[in-house]
Amino acid sequence: MTIAETQQQIISEFSLFDDWMDKYNYLIEMGREVPRIDERYKTNNHLISGCQSRVWLHADMRDGKIYFTADSDAVITKGIVNLLIRVFSGRMPDEILEADTDFIDQIGLKEHLSPTRSNGLVSMVKQMKLYAQVYKLKQSN
């Protein structure tokens, strides 16, 4: 499944819910399924700055693809980072770097988050793309 197909699947899932309380509950459920970061990576080096909550993100590259793990001290934030992991994990660096994140606006997520959570979401995307950039550079050396 491509990044665009994964994003479309997420849009379809969110369209099943009429009100935002149900969508928040769905995000909370998704947070329970986040690929958990190893405790040894729950350090300041892996903490995403700009988030209202504490969010740790780690990436590994295997067979030319990047795999993300994460954790957060907030249930909704775990759901948000898991959405991003669904889209970006298991992808090649170029796929991540070239991907847009329009699905976030299409599901209405940004407009239903507090400004600080919305900033945190942007910071998570930036960090994932930064990992992709670093791994791309490592591949070319």
Secondary structure, 3 states (H helix, E strand, C coil): CCHHHHHHHHHHHHHCCCCHHHHHHHHHHHHCCCCECCHHHCCHHHECCCCCCCEEEEEEEECCEEEEEEEECCHHHHHHHHHHHHHHCCECHHHHHHCCCHHHHHCCCHHHCCHHHHHHHHHHHHHHHHHHHHHHHHHHC
